C-alpha cells in the first residue's frame, strides 16, 4: 500500500467516524467529502472501494440500526424517524423495509424479549441491519 492510499484511508475513516457519530444530523455526500478533504465524486468512489457501499448507504444503515433499537424500546415510528435524522416518514419506512425486510411498525410490534438476555456486544452484532430482499 502506498503512502497516498494510507492517507486516503485515514481520511475515509475520519468521514466514517463522523457518520457514526453524527448520523442524526443532516449529512449529505458533499459534507462527508469535506470531512475527508476530497471532492464528492472522488470521496464516493474511494468510500465504496474501501467499505463496499456508498457513503449514503452507509449513513442509512447506521440510521436504521439506531431506529431498530428505538423501536425495540417502544418508541413510535414517527418519533423514531425524526430521532435518527430522516425527514420523510415515507422514505424512512421504505428504506427500513428494504434493509430489515419488515415495516417499522411490524418490527416495533415484534417480541424482542429474546434480546434481553444477550450481552449488548452480541446484540449489536445480531441486530445490525443487513440488506435483505423484500418479500412480496
Buried (B, 14 or more C-beta within 10 A) or exposed (E): EEEEEEEBEEBBEEBBEBBEEBBBEEBEBEBBBBBBEBEBEEBBEBBBEBBEBBBBBBBBBBBBBBBBBBBBEEBBBEEBBBBBBBEEBEEBBEBBBBBBBBBBEEBBEEEBEEBEEEEEEEBEEEBEBEEEEEEE
